[in-house]
């Protein structure tokens, strides 16, 4: 296994990530969070992005994501509700 330099994602604050054998998923740290999908081989490349309203509502943020057996699980926090 080797570690290589990876592209920098300017102006994107990432909060959580998870991966399958071939894909890395990363969520953005913002209201109405996005999920970015990166192909890992042969080089790391952005291949897709899911945005609001597919990921969460405009007043929500994705706190954590987990990939397991073909499924993505999202932990979402509502930022407008006081707890």
Secondary structure as GFF3:
##gff-version 3
##sequence-region A 1 83
A	DSSP	beta_strand	14	19	.	.	.	ID=ss1
A	DSSP	beta_strand	23	28	.	.	.	ID=ss2
A	DSSP	beta_strand	35	39	.	.	.	ID=ss3
A	DSSP	beta_strand	45	50	.	.	.	ID=ss4
A	DSSP	beta_strand	60	68	.	.	.	ID=ss5
A	DSSP	beta_strand	71	78	.	.	.	ID=ss6
###
